[in-house]
Amino acid sequence: VVKWVSSPKLIYKTRSGDYGIRGILQKTEGGKIYEADYEIMISNTTDGVYLVDSNYNEDYSGALSEWREVK
C-alpha cells in the first residue's frame, strides 16, 4: 500500500510547462511502514497527458530520498 501523507502536497509548474507533484509518500511492506520524499512529473501535450523523466522520454516517478522505516 502506498499513499501520500503530506498535506498540502507541493504542486508546481516548470519552465518547460510540465507540472510536478512533490510530497511525502508512505508505503507498507512486510508489516513495516517506510517514508520517502517523492516527486512525479506530468507533461500535458497535444498527444495527451503522461508522466515524464528528466529527459522527457520515459515514465517518471521517483523517490528523492531513500525510503526510511518509520514504524
All heavy atoms as TSV, in Angstrom:
chain	resi	resn	atom	element	x	y	z
A	1	VAL	N	N	0.846	-1.178	0.000
A	1	VAL	CA	C	0.000	0.000	0.000
A	1	VAL	C	C	0.889	1.238	0.000
A	1	VAL	O	O	1.798	1.347	0.808
A	1	VAL	CB	C	-0.912	0.019	1.248
A	1	VAL	CG1	C	-1.710	1.286	1.312
A	1	VAL	CG2	C	-1.794	-1.185	1.284
A	2	VAL	N	N	0.627	2.166	-0.907
A	2	VAL	CA	C	1.374	3.418	-0.993
A	2	VAL	C	C	0.375	4.568	-0.925
A	2	VAL	O	O	-0.670	4.529	-1.572
A	2	VAL	CB	C	2.172	3.495	-2.313
A	2	VAL	CG1	C	2.877	4.829	-2.439
A	2	VAL	CG2	C	3.168	2.354	-2.415
A	3	LYS	N	N	0.692	5.626	-0.121
A	3	LYS	CA	C	-0.218	6.771	-0.026
A	3	LYS	C	C	0.566	8.049	0.264
A	3	LYS	O	O	1.640	8.008	0.856
A	3	LYS	CB	C	-1.270	6.548	1.056
A	3	LYS	CG	C	-0.700	6.448	2.456
A	3	LYS	CD	C	-1.792	6.218	3.482
A	3	LYS	CE	C	-1.176	6.088	4.869
A	3	LYS	NZ	N	-2.171	5.927	5.899
A	4	TRP	N	N	0.022	9.192	-0.200
A	4	TRP	CA	C	0.586	10.496	0.135
A	4	TRP	C	C	0.243	10.786	1.583
A	4	TRP	O	O	-0.901	10.610	1.985
A	4	TRP	CB	C	-0.025	11.604	-0.723
A	4	TRP	CG	C	0.351	11.595	-2.158
A	4	TRP	CD1	C	-0.425	11.162	-3.186
A	4	TRP	CD2	C	1.587	12.021	-2.734
A	4	TRP	NE1	N	0.255	11.310	-4.367
A	4	TRP	CE2	C	1.486	11.835	-4.124
A	4	TRP	CE3	C	2.765	12.548	-2.210
A	4	TRP	CZ2	C	2.521	12.161	-4.986
A	4	TRP	CZ3	C	3.788	12.868	-3.079
A	4	TRP	CH2	C	3.659	12.676	-4.446
A	5	VAL	N	N	1.208	11.259	2.375
A	5	VAL	CA	C	0.913	11.609	3.761
A	5	VAL	C	C	1.163	13.080	4.045
A	5	VAL	O	O	0.792	13.560	5.108
A	5	VAL	CB	C	1.696	10.734	4.767
A	5	VAL	CG1	C	1.233	9.299	4.684
A	5	VAL	CG2	C	3.186	10.841	4.573
A	6	SER	N	N	1.781	13.801	3.120
A	6	SER	CA	C	1.990	15.236	3.336
A	6	SER	C	C	0.777	15.993	2.811
A	6	SER	O	O	0.193	15.633	1.800
A	6	SER	CB	C	3.260	15.716	2.650
A	6	SER	OG	O	3.241	15.402	1.282
A	7	SER	N	N	0.406	17.009	3.532
A	7	SER	CA	C	-0.731	17.810	3.107
A	7	SER	C	C	-0.473	19.252	3.538
A	7	SER	O	O	-0.195	19.492	4.707
A	7	SER	CB	C	-2.007	17.287	3.742
A	7	SER	OG	O	-3.111	18.032	3.289
A	8	PRO	N	N	-0.497	20.223	2.647
A	8	PRO	CA	C	-0.755	20.002	1.234
A	8	PRO	C	C	0.501	19.505	0.514
A	8	PRO	O	O	1.610	19.725	0.968
A	8	PRO	CB	C	-1.140	21.389	0.727
A	8	PRO	CG	C	-0.385	22.312	1.620
A	8	PRO	CD	C	-0.321	21.631	2.959
A	9	LYS	N	N	0.290	18.856	-0.605
A	9	LYS	CA	C	1.399	18.446	-1.457
A	9	LYS	C	C	1.863	19.671	-2.244
A	9	LYS	O	O	1.069	20.539	-2.560
A	9	LYS	CB	C	0.956	17.346	-2.420
A	9	LYS	CG	C	0.580	16.050	-1.726
A	9	LYS	CD	C	-0.053	15.077	-2.677
A	9	LYS	CE	C	-1.540	15.215	-2.808
A	9	LYS	NZ	N	-2.328	15.235	-1.615
A	10	LEU	N	N	3.153	19.735	-2.544
A	10	LEU	CA	C	3.682	20.820	-3.357
A	10	LEU	C	C	3.368	20.519	-4.815
A	10	LEU	O	O	3.736	19.465	-5.332
A	10	LEU	CB	C	5.193	20.937	-3.166
A	10	LEU	CG	C	5.917	21.928	-4.072
A	10	LEU	CD1	C	5.425	23.350	-3.803
A	10	LEU	CD2	C	7.413	21.828	-3.877
A	11	ILE	N	N	2.665	21.418	-5.482
A	11	ILE	CA	C	2.350	21.267	-6.902
A	11	ILE	C	C	2.914	22.506	-7.599
A	11	ILE	O	O	2.641	23.632	-7.177
A	11	ILE	CB	C	0.831	21.159	-7.138
A	11	ILE	CG1	C	0.287	19.929	-6.406
A	11	ILE	CG2	C	0.523	21.096	-8.629
A	11	ILE	CD1	C	-1.228	19.807	-6.431
A	12	TYR	N	N	3.733	22.305	-8.625
A	12	TYR	CA	C	4.375	23.436	-9.279
A	12	TYR	C	C	4.480	23.213	-10.777
A	12	TYR	O	O	4.376	22.107	-11.270
A	12	TYR	CB	C	5.765	23.676	-8.682
A	12	TYR	CG	C	6.691	22.500	-8.838
A	12	TYR	CD1	C	7.560	22.414	-9.917
A	12	TYR	CD2	C	6.697	21.465	-7.910
A	12	TYR	CE1	C	8.404	21.334	-10.074
A	12	TYR	CE2	C	7.536	20.386	-8.051
A	12	TYR	CZ	C	8.392	20.323	-9.134
A	12	TYR	OH	O	9.210	19.247	-9.286
A	13	LYS	N	N	4.700	24.308	-11.499
A	13	LYS	CA	C	4.854	24.272	-12.954
A	13	LYS	C	C	6.312	24.604	-13.279
A	13	LYS	O	O	6.855	25.569	-12.747
A	13	LYS	CB	C	3.912	25.278	-13.608
A	13	LYS	CG	C	3.892	25.215	-15.114
A	13	LYS	CD	C	2.845	26.165	-15.667
A	13	LYS	CE	C	2.769	26.067	-17.176
A	13	LYS	NZ	N	1.740	26.972	-17.706
A	14	THR	N	N	6.926	23.820	-14.168
A	14	THR	CA	C	8.308	24.065	-14.557
A	14	THR	C	C	8.377	25.072	-15.697
A	14	THR	O	O	7.352	25.389	-16.312
A	14	THR	CB	C	8.997	22.756	-14.999
A	14	THR	OG1	O	8.368	22.292	-16.197
A	14	THR	CG2	C	8.919	21.692	-13.920
A	15	ARG	N	N	9.570	25.532	-16.013
A	15	ARG	CA	C	9.743	26.467	-17.122
A	15	ARG	C	C	9.297	25.869	-18.453
A	15	ARG	O	O	8.861	26.568	-19.349
A	15	ARG	CB	C	11.204	26.881	-17.246
A	15	ARG	CG	C	11.639	27.799	-16.182
A	15	ARG	CD	C	13.023	28.293	-16.479
A	15	ARG	NE	N	13.709	28.509	-15.222
A	15	ARG	CZ	C	14.953	28.847	-15.103
A	15	ARG	NH1	N	15.688	29.002	-16.182
A	15	ARG	NH2	N	15.491	29.031	-13.925
A	16	SER	N	N	9.440	24.545	-18.581
A	16	SER	CA	C	9.056	23.883	-19.838
A	16	SER	C	C	7.554	23.628	-19.925
A	16	SER	O	O	7.071	23.137	-20.936
A	16	SER	CB	C	9.810	22.567	-19.991
A	16	SER	OG	O	9.448	21.677	-18.954
A	17	GLY	N	N	6.802	23.943	-18.858
A	17	GLY	CA	C	5.355	23.776	-18.892
A	17	GLY	C	C	4.853	22.482	-18.274
A	17	GLY	O	O	3.649	22.250	-18.229
A	18	ASP	N	N	5.771	21.623	-17.811
A	18	ASP	CA	C	5.353	20.407	-17.127
A	18	ASP	C	C	4.934	20.750	-15.702
A	18	ASP	O	O	5.250	21.821	-15.183
A	18	ASP	CB	C	6.496	19.386	-17.082
A	18	ASP	CG	C	6.888	18.901	-18.455
A	18	ASP	OD1	O	6.014	18.867	-19.338
A	18	ASP	OD2	O	8.065	18.570	-18.652
A	19	TYR	N	N	4.229	19.835	-15.068
A	19	TYR	CA	C	3.813	20.024	-13.689
A	19	TYR	C	C	4.484	18.986	-12.810
A	19	TYR	O	O	4.638	17.830	-13.203
A	19	TYR	CB	C	2.287	19.890	-13.558
A	19	TYR	CG	C	1.561	21.052	-14.181
A	19	TYR	CD1	C	1.183	21.015	-15.515
A	19	TYR	CD2	C	1.285	22.182	-13.436
A	19	TYR	CE1	C	0.536	22.094	-16.095
A	19	TYR	CE2	C	0.635	23.270	-14.019
A	19	TYR	CZ	C	0.261	23.213	-15.338
A	19	TYR	OH	O	-0.371	24.277	-15.914
A	20	GLY	N	N	4.863	19.409	-11.621
A	20	GLY	CA	C	5.454	18.493	-10.654
A	20	GLY	C	C	4.569	18.399	-9.427
A	20	GLY	O	O	3.953	19.378	-9.017
A	21	ILE	N	N	4.489	17.211	-8.877
A	21	ILE	CA	C	3.789	16.992	-7.619
A	21	ILE	C	C	4.806	16.366	-6.684
A	21	ILE	O	O	5.413	15.341	-7.015
A	21	ILE	CB	C	2.581	16.045	-7.786
A	21	ILE	CG1	C	1.626	16.603	-8.831
A	21	ILE	CG2	C	1.872	15.832	-6.447
A	21	ILE	CD1	C	0.562	15.628	-9.265
A	22	ARG	N	N	5.017	16.996	-5.527
A	22	ARG	CA	C	6.043	16.516	-4.616
A	22	ARG	C	C	5.485	16.470	-3.205
A	22	ARG	O	O	4.737	17.339	-2.787
A	22	ARG	CB	C	7.249	17.447	-4.662
A	22	ARG	CG	C	8.375	16.976	-3.795
A	22	ARG	CD	C	9.578	17.853	-3.987
A	22	ARG	NE	N	10.637	17.447	-3.079
A	22	ARG	CZ	C	11.832	17.973	-3.051
A	22	ARG	NH1	N	12.137	18.939	-3.890
A	22	ARG	NH2	N	12.729	17.552	-2.198
A	23	GLY	N	N	5.853	15.426	-2.485
A	23	GLY	CA	C	5.416	15.295	-1.106
A	23	GLY	C	C	6.002	14.050	-0.479
A	23	GLY	O	O	6.861	13.389	-1.052
A	24	ILE	N	N	5.518	13.740	0.707
A	24	ILE	CA	C	5.982	12.566	1.437
A	24	ILE	C	C	5.035	11.406	1.141
A	24	ILE	O	O	3.828	11.519	1.282
A	24	ILE	CB	C	6.022	12.812	2.958
A	24	ILE	CG1	C	6.909	14.021	3.276
A	24	ILE	CG2	C	6.484	11.563	3.694
A	24	ILE	CD1	C	8.358	13.859	2.879
A	25	LEU	N	N	5.612	10.296	0.678
A	25	LEU	CA	C	4.856	9.068	0.431
A	25	LEU	C	C	5.179	8.063	1.517
A	25	LEU	O	O	6.308	8.001	2.001
A	25	LEU	CB	C	5.266	8.441	-0.906
A	25	LEU	CG	C	4.508	8.816	-2.151
A	25	LEU	CD1	C	5.009	8.014	-3.339
A	25	LEU	CD2	C	3.031	8.626	-2.012
A	26	GLN	N	N	4.190	7.272	1.880
A	26	GLN	CA	C	4.385	6.147	2.791
A	26	GLN	C	C	4.032	4.872	2.062
A	26	GLN	O	O	3.079	4.847	1.281
A	26	GLN	CB	C	3.473	6.249	4.022
A	26	GLN	CG	C	4.077	6.936	5.174
A	26	GLN	CD	C	3.208	6.854	6.421
A	26	GLN	OE1	O	2.109	6.287	6.420
A	26	GLN	NE2	N	3.684	7.441	7.483
A	27	LYS	N	N	4.807	3.818	2.333
A	27	LYS	CA	C	4.464	2.504	1.787
A	27	LYS	C	C	4.601	1.483	2.902
A	27	LYS	O	O	5.380	1.654	3.842
A	27	LYS	CB	C	5.342	2.136	0.597
A	27	LYS	CG	C	6.795	1.867	0.926
A	27	LYS	CD	C	7.554	1.447	-0.322
A	27	LYS	CE	C	9.028	1.201	-0.021
A	27	LYS	NZ	N	9.756	0.729	-1.205
A	28	THR	N	N	3.818	0.422	2.795
A	28	THR	CA	C	3.841	-0.656	3.767
A	28	THR	C	C	4.371	-1.908	3.089
A	28	THR	O	O	3.877	-2.292	2.029
A	28	THR	CB	C	2.423	-0.929	4.315
A	28	THR	OG1	O	1.907	0.287	4.857
A	28	THR	CG2	C	2.438	-2.003	5.384
A	29	GLU	N	N	5.398	-2.495	3.686
A	29	GLU	CA	C	5.983	-3.739	3.183
A	29	GLU	C	C	6.330	-4.625	4.367
A	29	GLU	O	O	7.014	-4.176	5.286
A	29	GLU	CB	C	7.258	-3.468	2.371
A	29	GLU	CG	C	7.030	-2.842	1.034
A	29	GLU	CD	C	8.320	-2.658	0.254
A	29	GLU	OE1	O	9.422	-2.821	0.820
A	29	GLU	OE2	O	8.235	-2.341	-0.934
A	30	GLY	N	N	5.866	-5.841	4.336
A	30	GLY	CA	C	6.202	-6.791	5.391
A	30	GLY	C	C	5.817	-6.329	6.779
A	30	GLY	O	O	6.531	-6.593	7.741
A	31	GLY	N	N	4.714	-5.599	6.888
A	31	GLY	CA	C	4.247	-5.128	8.181
A	31	GLY	C	C	4.984	-3.900	8.698
A	31	GLY	O	O	4.700	-3.429	9.791
A	32	LYS	N	N	5.914	-3.355	7.921
A	32	LYS	CA	C	6.653	-2.153	8.317
A	32	LYS	C	C	6.242	-0.990	7.427
A	32	LYS	O	O	5.862	-1.180	6.277
A	32	LYS	CB	C	8.159	-2.380	8.200
A	32	LYS	CG	C	8.672	-3.434	9.157
A	32	LYS	CD	C	10.164	-3.591	9.027
A	32	LYS	CE	C	10.648	-4.661	9.998
A	32	LYS	NZ	N	12.101	-4.849	9.894
A	33	ILE	N	N	6.335	0.232	7.974
A	33	ILE	CA	C	5.967	1.431	7.240
A	33	ILE	C	C	7.231	2.220	6.921
A	33	ILE	O	O	8.070	2.450	7.796
A	33	ILE	CB	C	4.977	2.294	8.041
A	33	ILE	CG1	C	3.694	1.496	8.307
A	33	ILE	CG2	C	4.663	3.590	7.299
A	33	ILE	CD1	C	2.709	2.201	9.205
A	34	TYR	N	N	7.355	2.651	5.646
A	34	TYR	CA	C	8.501	3.414	5.176
A	34	TYR	C	C	8.022	4.727	4.566
A	34	TYR	O	O	6.916	4.796	4.041
A	34	TYR	CB	C	9.263	2.631	4.101
A	34	TYR	CG	C	9.788	1.310	4.573
A	34	TYR	CD1	C	9.006	0.166	4.499
A	34	TYR	CD2	C	11.068	1.201	5.100
A	34	TYR	CE1	C	9.479	-1.063	4.941
A	34	TYR	CE2	C	11.560	-0.024	5.546
A	34	TYR	CZ	C	10.759	-1.151	5.459
A	34	TYR	OH	O	11.241	-2.362	5.898
A	35	GLU	N	N	8.864	5.776	4.641
A	35	GLU	CA	C	8.543	7.064	4.040
A	35	GLU	C	C	9.688	7.527	3.147
A	35	GLU	O	O	10.850	7.197	3.383
A	35	GLU	CB	C	8.359	8.145	5.114
A	35	GLU	CG	C	7.058	8.095	5.821
A	35	GLU	CD	C	6.882	9.264	6.786
A	35	GLU	OE1	O	7.807	10.080	6.983
A	35	GLU	OE2	O	5.791	9.342	7.359
A	36	ALA	N	N	9.343	8.322	2.129
A	36	ALA	CA	C	10.339	8.960	1.259
A	36	ALA	C	C	9.757	10.247	0.698
A	36	ALA	O	O	8.541	10.374	0.532
A	36	ALA	CB	C	10.745	8.040	0.117
A	37	ASP	N	N	10.643	11.210	0.431
A	37	ASP	CA	C	10.271	12.413	-0.303
A	37	ASP	C	C	10.122	11.968	-1.755
A	37	ASP	O	O	11.027	11.349	-2.312
A	37	ASP	CB	C	11.380	13.448	-0.144
A	37	ASP	CG	C	11.033	14.791	-0.749
A	37	ASP	OD1	O	9.854	15.024	-1.077
A	37	ASP	OD2	O	11.952	15.616	-0.890
A	38	TYR	N	N	8.988	12.245	-2.392
A	38	TYR	CA	C	8.680	11.672	-3.697
A	38	TYR	C	C	8.220	12.750	-4.654
A	38	TYR	O	O	7.554	13.712	-4.258
A	38	TYR	CB	C	7.559	10.637	-3.513
A	38	TYR	CG	C	7.617	9.482	-4.471
A	38	TYR	CD1	C	8.448	8.401	-4.244
A	38	TYR	CD2	C	6.827	9.471	-5.614
A	38	TYR	CE1	C	8.485	7.332	-5.125
A	38	TYR	CE2	C	6.864	8.406	-6.495
A	38	TYR	CZ	C	7.695	7.336	-6.235
A	38	TYR	OH	O	7.745	6.278	-7.103
A	39	GLU	N	N	8.540	12.593	-5.933
A	39	GLU	CA	C	8.133	13.553	-6.949
A	39	GLU	C	C	7.630	12.829	-8.190
A	39	GLU	O	O	8.199	11.829	-8.610
A	39	GLU	CB	C	9.324	14.430	-7.325
A	39	GLU	CG	C	8.989	15.484	-8.353
A	39	GLU	CD	C	10.180	16.382	-8.613
A	39	GLU	OE1	O	11.229	15.848	-9.020
A	39	GLU	OE2	O	10.056	17.597	-8.389
A	40	ILE	N	N	6.558	13.368	-8.757
A	40	ILE	CA	C	6.004	12.862	-10.013
A	40	ILE	C	C	5.923	14.048	-10.969
A	40	ILE	O	O	5.391	15.101	-10.620
A	40	ILE	CB	C	4.600	12.255	-9.807
A	40	ILE	CG1	C	4.681	11.043	-8.891
A	40	ILE	CG2	C	3.966	11.891	-11.144
A	40	ILE	CD1	C	3.328	10.480	-8.500
A	41	MET	N	N	6.472	13.893	-12.169
A	41	MET	CA	C	6.411	14.939	-13.189
A	41	MET	C	C	5.367	14.553	-14.238
A	41	MET	O	O	5.340	13.410	-14.699
A	41	MET	CB	C	7.764	15.126	-13.862
A	41	MET	CG	C	8.850	15.621	-12.939
A	41	MET	SD	S	8.484	17.204	-12.148
A	41	MET	CE	C	8.417	18.289	-13.570
A	42	ILE	N	N	4.534	15.520	-14.615
A	42	ILE	CA	C	3.445	15.277	-15.558
A	42	ILE	C	C	3.557	16.282	-16.700
A	42	ILE	O	O	3.702	17.477	-16.473
A	42	ILE	CB	C	2.077	15.432	-14.867
A	42	ILE	CG1	C	1.977	14.448	-13.716
A	42	ILE	CG2	C	0.944	15.256	-15.867
A	42	ILE	CD1	C	0.803	14.696	-12.807
A	43	SER	N	N	3.491	15.769	-17.929
A	43	SER	CA	C	3.526	16.627	-19.108
A	43	SER	C	C	2.167	16.587	-19.791
A	43	SER	O	O	1.590	15.526	-19.983
A	43	SER	CB	C	4.610	16.141	-20.073
A	43	SER	OG	O	4.684	17.004	-21.173
A	44	ASN	N	N	1.659	17.764	-20.156
A	44	ASN	CA	C	0.374	17.880	-20.839
A	44	ASN	C	C	0.650	18.402	-22.245
A	44	ASN	O	O	1.016	19.556	-22.423
A	44	ASN	CB	C	-0.538	18.835	-20.069
A	44	ASN	CG	C	-1.942	18.856	-20.626
A	44	ASN	OD1	O	-2.280	18.091	-21.516
A	44	ASN	ND2	N	-2.768	19.734	-20.093
A	45	THR	N	N	0.517	17.532	-23.237
A	45	THR	CA	C	0.821	17.914	-24.617
A	45	THR	C	C	-0.389	17.664	-25.500
A	45	THR	O	O	-1.404	17.136	-25.054
A	45	THR	CB	C	2.006	17.084	-25.164
A	45	THR	OG1	O	1.566	15.728	-25.342
A	45	THR	CG2	C	3.198	17.131	-24.237
A	46	THR	N	N	-0.253	17.996	-26.766
A	46	THR	CA	C	-1.344	17.727	-27.712
A	46	THR	C	C	-1.545	16.224	-27.895
A	46	THR	O	O	-2.604	15.794	-28.350
A	46	THR	CB	C	-1.057	18.373	-29.076
A	46	THR	OG1	O	0.214	17.922	-29.541
A	46	THR	CG2	C	-1.074	19.883	-28.971
A	47	ASP	N	N	-0.535	15.419	-27.542
A	47	ASP	CA	C	-0.656	13.959	-27.621
A	47	ASP	C	C	-1.329	13.374	-26.380
A	47	ASP	O	O	-1.607	12.192	-26.327
A	47	ASP	CB	C	0.722	13.313	-27.773
A	47	ASP	CG	C	1.366	13.665	-29.098
A	47	ASP	OD1	O	0.625	13.872	-30.074
A	47	ASP	OD2	O	2.606	13.737	-29.141
A	48	GLY	N	N	-1.544	14.176	-25.341
A	48	GLY	CA	C	-2.170	13.701	-24.118
A	48	GLY	C	C	-1.330	14.025	-22.902
A	48	GLY	O	O	-0.327	14.720	-22.969
A	49	VAL	N	N	-1.753	13.514	-21.774
A	49	VAL	CA	C	-1.071	13.732	-20.502
A	49	VAL	C	C	-0.279	12.487	-20.170
A	49	VAL	O	O	-0.798	11.378	-20.264
A	49	VAL	CB	C	-2.105	14.029	-19.389
A	49	VAL	CG1	C	-1.427	14.172	-18.039
A	49	VAL	CG2	C	-2.905	15.268	-19.723
A	50	TYR	N	N	0.984	12.656	-19.785
A	50	TYR	CA	C	1.793	11.496	-19.441
A	50	TYR	C	C	2.853	11.863	-18.418
A	50	TYR	O	O	3.168	13.029	-18.219
A	50	TYR	CB	C	2.443	10.883	-20.691
A	50	TYR	CG	C	3.282	11.848	-21.496
A	50	TYR	CD1	C	4.646	11.954	-21.280
A	50	TYR	CD2	C	2.698	12.647	-22.473
A	50	TYR	CE1	C	5.410	12.837	-22.013
A	50	TYR	CE2	C	3.466	13.525	-23.210
A	50	TYR	CZ	C	4.822	13.619	-22.975
A	50	TYR	OH	O	5.574	14.503	-23.699
A	51	LEU	N	N	3.392	10.847	-17.759
A	51	LEU	CA	C	4.473	11.037	-16.805
A	51	LEU	C	C	5.772	11.148	-17.583
A	51	LEU	O	O	5.967	10.457	-18.567
A	51	LEU	CB	C	4.552	9.858	-15.834
A	51	LEU	CG	C	3.317	9.616	-14.979
A	51	LEU	CD1	C	3.525	8.409	-14.085
A	51	LEU	CD2	C	2.970	10.829	-14.154
A	52	VAL	N	N	6.687	12.020	-17.123
A	52	VAL	CA	C	7.957	12.197	-17.822
A	52	VAL	C	C	9.130	12.076	-16.860
A	52	VAL	O	O	8.987	12.268	-15.665
A	52	VAL	CB	C	8.039	13.575	-18.527
A	52	VAL	CG1	C	7.013	13.676	-19.621
A	52	VAL	CG2	C	7.897	14.713	-17.543
A	53	ASP	N	N	10.305	11.770	-17.407
A	53	ASP	CA	C	11.521	11.808	-16.611
A	53	ASP	C	C	12.275	13.082	-16.943
A	53	ASP	O	O	11.796	13.930	-17.697
A	53	ASP	CB	C	12.382	10.559	-16.838
A	53	ASP	CG	C	13.023	10.508	-18.202
A	53	ASP	OD1	O	12.865	11.451	-18.996
A	53	ASP	OD2	O	13.694	9.513	-18.487
A	54	SER	N	N	13.453	13.246	-16.382
A	54	SER	CA	C	14.208	14.477	-16.596
A	54	SER	C	C	14.635	14.647	-18.050
A	54	SER	O	O	14.966	15.736	-18.472
A	54	SER	CB	C	15.433	14.500	-15.688
A	54	SER	OG	O	16.231	13.354	-15.931
A	55	ASN	N	N	14.633	13.566	-18.840
A	55	ASN	CA	C	14.963	13.657	-20.261
A	55	ASN	C	C	13.713	13.728	-21.129
A	55	ASN	O	O	13.804	13.735	-22.350
A	55	ASN	CB	C	15.797	12.444	-20.691
A	55	ASN	CG	C	17.118	12.407	-19.970
A	55	ASN	OD1	O	17.782	13.424	-19.834
A	55	ASN	ND2	N	17.494	11.247	-19.480
A	56	TYR	N	N	12.536	13.750	-20.518
A	56	TYR	CA	C	11.253	13.857	-21.202
A	56	TYR	C	C	11.002	12.733	-22.198
A	56	TYR	O	O	10.407	12.932	-23.226
A	56	TYR	CB	C	11.133	15.214	-21.910
A	56	TYR	CG	C	11.258	16.336	-20.922
A	56	TYR	CD1	C	12.463	16.993	-20.746
A	56	TYR	CD2	C	10.180	16.701	-20.125
A	56	TYR	CE1	C	12.587	18.005	-19.796
A	56	TYR	CE2	C	10.302	17.700	-19.187
A	56	TYR	CZ	C	11.505	18.349	-19.031
A	56	TYR	OH	O	11.621	19.329	-18.102
A	57	ASN	N	N	11.461	11.514	-21.886
A	57	ASN	CA	C	11.220	10.436	-22.838
A	57	ASN	C	C	10.781	9.128	-22.203
A	57	ASN	O	O	10.576	8.172	-22.897
A	57	ASN	CB	C	12.467	10.207	-23.708
A	57	ASN	CG	C	13.679	9.820	-22.884
A	57	ASN	OD1	O	13.578	9.567	-21.697
A	57	ASN	ND2	N	14.828	9.782	-23.523
A	58	GLU	N	N	10.652	9.068	-20.901
A	58	GLU	CA	C	10.219	7.829	-20.249
A	58	GLU	C	C	9.316	8.171	-19.072
A	58	GLU	O	O	9.325	9.287	-18.577
A	58	GLU	CB	C	11.424	7.048	-19.719
A	58	GLU	CG	C	12.349	6.537	-20.793
A	58	GLU	CD	C	13.525	5.793	-20.190
A	58	GLU	OE1	O	13.459	5.443	-18.997
A	58	GLU	OE2	O	14.494	5.565	-20.908
A	59	ASP	N	N	8.564	7.183	-18.619
A	59	ASP	CA	C	7.761	7.385	-17.413
A	59	ASP	C	C	8.659	7.731	-16.247
A	59	ASP	O	O	9.758	7.220	-16.123
A	59	ASP	CB	C	6.977	6.114	-17.074
A	59	ASP	CG	C	5.811	5.901	-18.024
A	59	ASP	OD1	O	5.543	6.755	-18.862
A	59	ASP	OD2	O	5.187	4.850	-17.899
A	60	TYR	N	N	8.185	8.612	-15.369
A	60	TYR	CA	C	8.987	9.029	-14.227
A	60	TYR	C	C	8.122	9.141	-12.987
A	60	TYR	O	O	7.099	9.791	-12.994
A	60	TYR	CB	C	9.629	10.386	-14.480
A	60	TYR	CG	C	10.305	10.947	-13.255
A	60	TYR	CD1	C	11.552	10.493	-12.873
A	60	TYR	CD2	C	9.679	11.892	-12.467
A	60	TYR	CE1	C	12.171	10.975	-11.756
A	60	TYR	CE2	C	10.287	12.383	-11.338
A	60	TYR	CZ	C	11.533	11.929	-10.988
A	60	TYR	OH	O	12.135	12.410	-9.865
A	61	SER	N	N	8.518	8.534	-11.961
A	61	SER	CA	C	8.039	8.815	-10.620
A	61	SER	C	C	9.135	8.285	-9.725
A	61	SER	O	O	9.556	7.149	-9.880
A	61	SER	CB	C	6.688	8.170	-10.316
A	61	SER	OG	O	6.665	6.812	-10.623
A	62	GLY	N	N	9.646	9.127	-8.879
A	62	GLY	CA	C	10.811	8.677	-8.160
A	62	GLY	C	C	10.966	9.252	-6.776
A	62	GLY	O	O	10.506	10.356	-6.493
A	63	ALA	N	N	11.631	8.481	-5.949
A	63	ALA	CA	C	11.956	8.914	-4.602
A	63	ALA	C	C	13.137	9.865	-4.678
A	63	ALA	O	O	14.138	9.580	-5.319
A	63	ALA	CB	C	12.278	7.708	-3.721
A	64	LEU	N	N	13.016	11.017	-4.035
A	64	LEU	CA	C	14.095	11.991	-3.980
A	64	LEU	C	C	14.976	11.746	-2.760
A	64	LEU	O	O	16.028	12.352	-2.622
A	64	LEU	CB	C	13.522	13.411	-3.942
A	64	LEU	CG	C	12.656	13.771	-5.145
A	64	LEU	CD1	C	12.034	15.148	-4.946
A	64	LEU	CD2	C	13.474	13.740	-6.423
A	65	SER	N	N	14.528	10.883	-1.878
A	65	SER	CA	C	15.322	10.481	-0.723
A	65	SER	C	C	15.198	8.966	-0.588
A	65	SER	O	O	14.332	8.349	-1.197
A	65	SER	CB	C	14.812	11.170	0.552
A	65	SER	OG	O	13.504	10.714	0.877
A	66	GLU	N	N	16.060	8.381	0.194
A	66	GLU	CA	C	15.972	6.950	0.451
A	66	GLU	C	C	14.723	6.647	1.264
A	66	GLU	O	O	14.304	7.451	2.095
A	66	GLU	CB	C	17.210	6.488	1.236
A	66	GLU	CG	C	18.519	6.637	0.489
A	66	GLU	CD	C	18.597	5.722	-0.711
A	66	GLU	OE1	O	18.157	4.565	-0.612
A	66	GLU	OE2	O	19.094	6.179	-1.742
A	67	TRP	N	N	14.124	5.483	1.007
A	67	TRP	CA	C	13.000	5.047	1.835
A	67	TRP	C	C	13.560	4.750	3.219
A	67	TRP	O	O	14.566	4.088	3.367
A	67	TRP	CB	C	12.363	3.777	1.260
A	67	TRP	CG	C	11.586	4.037	0.009
A	67	TRP	CD1	C	12.026	3.858	-1.268
A	67	TRP	CD2	C	10.246	4.512	-0.094
A	67	TRP	NE1	N	11.036	4.209	-2.152
A	67	TRP	CE2	C	9.935	4.606	-1.472
A	67	TRP	CE3	C	9.279	4.875	0.836
A	67	TRP	CZ2	C	8.695	5.048	-1.922
A	67	TRP	CZ3	C	8.043	5.308	0.381
A	67	TRP	CH2	C	7.762	5.390	-0.976
A	68	ARG	N	N	12.907	5.291	4.269
A	68	ARG	CA	C	13.354	5.011	5.632
A	68	ARG	C	C	12.194	4.483	6.453
A	68	ARG	O	O	11.045	4.908	6.274
A	68	ARG	CB	C	13.958	6.247	6.276
A	68	ARG	CG	C	13.049	7.431	6.411
A	68	ARG	CD	C	13.739	8.582	7.113
A	68	ARG	NE	N	13.050	9.841	7.041
A	68	ARG	CZ	C	11.873	10.130	7.580
A	68	ARG	NH1	N	11.220	9.215	8.237
A	68	ARG	NH2	N	11.324	11.303	7.472
A	69	GLU	N	N	12.504	3.566	7.333
A	69	GLU	CA	C	11.473	2.947	8.181
A	69	GLU	C	C	11.023	3.945	9.237
A	69	GLU	O	O	11.842	4.591	9.876
A	69	GLU	CB	C	12.033	1.692	8.849
A	69	GLU	CG	C	10.993	0.926	9.630
A	69	GLU	CD	C	11.529	-0.350	10.250
A	69	GLU	OE1	O	12.625	-0.796	9.880
A	69	GLU	OE2	O	10.846	-0.886	11.128
A	70	VAL	N	N	9.695	4.069	9.403
A	70	VAL	CA	C	9.150	4.982	10.393
A	70	VAL	C	C	8.345	4.268	11.464
A	70	VAL	O	O	8.110	4.814	12.533
A	70	VAL	CB	C	8.291	6.107	9.762
A	70	VAL	CG1	C	9.166	7.022	8.927
A	70	VAL	CG2	C	7.166	5.557	8.930
A	71	LYS	N	N	7.883	3.055	11.210
A	71	LYS	CA	C	7.127	2.274	12.209
A	71	LYS	C	C	7.377	0.805	12.003
A	71	LYS	O	O	7.544	0.328	10.945
A	71	LYS	CB	C	5.633	2.540	12.105
A	71	LYS	CG	C	5.239	3.918	12.543
A	71	LYS	CD	C	3.737	4.035	12.509
A	71	LYS	CE	C	3.312	5.452	12.862
A	71	LYS	NZ	N	1.901	5.642	12.825
